[in-house]
Amino acid sequence: MTAVDNSSHTTLTELAGGCTGRLARFFPELRPVEVPAAVQLVRGGSAGARELVRVEFAGAGRVIFSSLLALEFADRLLLQDEAGQQLEARVIAVQHHEGRSAVAVQINGQLSWMKRP
């Protein structure tokens, strides 16, 4: 019997851990990132609750972050970067785990500020 040491291989779940890593498995085109952002819920045409988050996965017009807000499928959001640039987004998936929610959103607009190593 031969043992193989795979400790040098990092999995997607190990990179992000928690609920965002589990949700990211359904979006294999997304890559791990660490981008601070503000999320603001938009319901009924007016801005609502706001939260500071860290985008953990991004790419192809979609991002995933962890949130304490009570977000639901198809909710409209505003994402804002550190420089104040805002992007409109729509919730396309939510996964709950231990009091937090992993949220995947589809971005309406250019993701240039998300393109970081």
Secondary structure, DSSP 8 states (H G I E B T S, - for coil): ------TT---HHHHH-HHHHHHHTT-TT-EEEEEEEEEEEEETTEEEEEEEEEEEEEETTEEEEEE-S---TT-EEEEE-TT--EEEEEEEEEEEETTEEEEEEEEES--GGG---
